[in-house]
């Protein structure tokens, strides 16, 4: 006889995905500013702001 299992909450495949995405977008923004690519830098900064301002779901 098998034991009933409780449904698990879905976990992201990589737990620090948001931090990794923010760090890579920050590096993209810095490199774009250094290479004088303003449009790419503004797009990266906009993506950073949209990622960092989204509320996290409550546990």
N, C-alpha and C positions, 0 to 999 in steps of 0.2 A: 504494500500500500504506500502510495506516495504522499508526501506532505504538501499541503497547499502552499503556494508561494505568494507573497505579497507583490503587487505591481511596483516596479522600481520607477523612480522619477528619472526622466531622460537627462543624461549628463552629456555635456559637450565632449567631442572626441579629444580635445586638447583643453585642459582646464584654464590655462592662462592665455587663451586665444585673444581676448580683448587687449591685454597688456602687450602681447606681441604685435598686434595690429597697430596699436597706438605708437609703439616704438618705431616700427617700420615706416609709418606715415610721417612721424617726426623727422626721421632721417631723410626721407624723400623731400620734405619741405626745406630742410637745411641745405641739402645738395642742390635743390632747384634754385634757391636764393643765391647760393654761391656761383652757380653757373648762369645766373641772370635769366632764368626761365620763370617769369612772374606768374604766368597762367598756371603752370604746373604747381608752383608753390602755393598759390591761392586755392587750387583744387585740393591739395593735400591738407592745408590748414582747415578748409571747410569739412573735409572728411574727419579730421581729428576732432573738431568741435561737435560734429554730429555723433561720433562714437562716444565721446566722453560725456555728452549731455543726456544720453538715453538712460532712463531709470532701470535699475536691475530688478528683476522679479523677487518678491519676498520668498524666503525659504519655507 
